């Protein structure tokens, strides 16, 4: 009777441990605990000016579409400076920020401008007033869900022709009432799956051009390869030599930018 009770307790303890590990695994896969790579670039359409110079001092993001002042955070890794928008035409753009941010819903981007903004017209330089930008920043709606491990490129496309206006009255000054279109390109995808048996680690690799992207399986056999550009790949799973099992080669794995390609369960045998 005591033996049966002891076996039952061992079984119960093992079951609880399994549930705990599964819970940890699910928590680790939650987008809220992971990051996505985000870059913010600026470009422009031509306008009837010699120069339109704007000073960018910060780029902030907000995880909701709510219009209040709470919840804004700087992307970080900013490239501040004064940029002539008319240099950014014909497909040319400039990188303003490039960093890892929390995955999940991204509601808005805010472009903070400094005070050194000018317009050059017919060889003469005029101050470019940007009162709304100086006080609270240019708020741009994004409404994009960021997939963990993916890379997103946001392009802020100024329309100078419709953004810069002559101030009313005799001052001859110019105001900036920006017209900006935001477009998003997800520039990579993810390959994930589960390798079994998982009593040992396996190395998962994929060749991306001249580079090899790799990841090891965790204690539950789960792996994830981030930052894989769109395309069709061959994934190789190489088990630890102690397993004596041969590698598994899986061809024709299709990756789509901004999406997860789930290979599900892969069995080594």
N, C-alpha and C positions, 0 to 999 in steps of 0.2 A: 504493500500500500504506500509506504514511504517512497519507494522507487518511482511509482506512478506519479506521485505528487511532485517529486523533483523534476522528472521529465516534463511535466506540464508547465512548471515554472520556467524551465529553460526555453521551452517553446514560446511561452508568453513573452519572455524577455527578448527573444530573437525577433518576434513579430513587431514588438514596439520599436526595436532598433531599425528594422526595415522601414517602418512608417516614418520614423524620424529622418532617415536618409532621403526618402522620397520627397518629404516635405522640404528639406534643404535644397534638393535639386530643383523643385518647382520654384522655390523662392529665388534661386540663382538665375533662372531663365526669365524672371520678370523684367520687362523693359525698364521699370522704374529704378532698378539697381544697376542698369547698364548705360552705356553712352553711345552716341552717334557722332561722326565727324561732320562738322558744319563749316563751310566757307561762305563768306559774303563778299561779293564783287560789285563794282560799280561801272556802268557804261553810260553812253549818251547818244541821243539822236542829234544831228546837226542843227544849229540855230544861227540867226543873223547877227552874230556878235564876233568880235575878235577873240575874246577869252571870256569864260565864265568860271571864276575860281571859287571853290568852296573849301572850307577848312573842316575836315572830319576829325573829331577828337575821341569818339567812342561809338561802339555798336552794342546795343543791348537787345535782349530777347525776353519774351514773356510767355508763360505756358498757357495762358488763357486769352480769350478775345475780349475780356472785360476792359473797359476804357480808363479805369482809375490809375492812380500812380503807384499802387502796391504791386509787388511781384516782379519788377524789372531787375534783371541782373546783366552785368557786362559779360559778353562772350569771352573776353580776355584775348591775349595774343593779338592786340590791335596794331594796325599800321597807321598811326595818325599822320596827318600832313595836309598840305594845301594842294588840291587837285584841280587842274583846268579841265572842265568837263568836255571841252571841244577837242582835247587830245584823245578822248575815249570814244571815238567814232569809228565806223567801218570795221566793227568786230573787235576793237581793242577794249580791254577792261583792266581794272586795277583791283588787286586783292586788298580788302580792308580788314578782314579778320578771318582766322582759320584756327579752329580749336575743337576739342571734344566737349560736348554738352550732354545733359541728361536726355535719354531717349524718351519717346512718348509724344504727346501732343504739343506742338509749337504754334501759338496763336498769333504773335506779332513780332516784328523786328523794329527797333527804334534807332534811327541814325541821329547822333548828337553832333551838331555843328558848332564850331567856335565863332569868333568875332571877325576873323580875317577873311572876309568874303568880298570879292570885287567883280565888277563887270568892266570889260574893256570894249569900247565901241568907237569905231572911227579913230582909233589910236589914243583915245582918252579913257582914263581909268575912273570909275565911279564906285562908291561904296555899294555893296549889295546887302540890303537889310534883310535879316531873317529872324524877326522877333519870336515867332512861334517855335522855330528850331532851337534858338538859344535858351528859351525858357523850359521847354519840355521835350524837344526832339521831334523828328519827323517819324510819325507812327505809321507803319505799313502792315496791313493784314497779310498773314501768311496761311494760316489754317492748314498746316501740314503735320501728319503723324510721322515721326522719325523712328525708323526701325533700328533696333539695337545692332550695332556693328556696321551699319551702312554709312555711306558718305553722301552728303547733300551739298549742292552748290547753288546758293541763292544769288541771283543777278538782279541788282537794282538798276533799272533802266530809266534814267532821267530823260524827260522831254523838254530840252532847254527852250525850244521855240514857244512852248505854252507855259513854261515855268517862271520866266523872268519878265516882269512887267514894269513899265515906267510909273513912278509914284505920281499921284495926282498933285496938282499945284505947281509952283514955280521952282521947286527944289532941284528938279532934274535927276533926282536919285532913283535907284531901282530897288524893287522889292522882289524877294524870292517867294513865290507861291508854288511850291513844287508839284509837278505832275510826274509821278514815278510808278512804273509798272514792275511788279515783282514776279519773277519766274523761278521755278525750282527744277533742278536736274539732280536726280539720284544717280550718283556716278559709280556705285558698286552694289553688290548683293552679298548674300551670305549662304554658305553651305553648312548644314548641320545634320546630325544623325546620332545613332547609337550603335556601338560595336559590342557584340557578344560572342564568346564569353568575356566578362569584364573582371575576371580574377587576376588579370595582369594588364598593364598599360599597352596601348597601341599608338603608333605614330601615324597620323593622317596627313597626307601631303597632296598638293595640287600645283602644277606648273603654270605660272602666269607670266607669259613672255619669257624673259631671262631669269625671273625670280621664282623661288619655291616658297609657297605659303604653307605653313604646317601648324599642327596643334596636336597635343596629346589628349587621349581620352581621360575622363576623370574616374572616380571610384565606381561610378555607375555606368561607365562605358560611353558617356555623352561627350561629343566633340562639337566644336563650332569654328569654322574658318571665316574670318571677317575680311571685308575690303576686297572682294573678288569682282572684277569688272564683268559686265555682261558677256556671255559667250558660252561655249560648250567645252567641258573639261573632262579629263580622266582623273579620278580620285583613287589614290593608292593607300590602303590600310596595311601597315607593317606591324605585326604583333611583336611583343618582346621575344627575344631569342629563347628565353626560358620556356616559352609555350610550345616550341617545336612546330608551330603551325606556319604554313606558308602565307605570304602576303595575299591580300585580296585586291584586285584591280577592277574598278567600276568605271566603264567608259560612258560617254554621252550624258554627262550631268550638266543640265542646262541652268545657267544663272541669269536672272533678270535683275536689272538695276533696281534697288530699293525694295527687293523682295527676298524672302528666305526660301532657299531650295532645300527641302527636307528630304533626306535620303532614308528616313525612317530607320528600321533595324537592319544592320548588316551582320551576317553570321560568318564567323571564321571557322573553317573546318578543313 
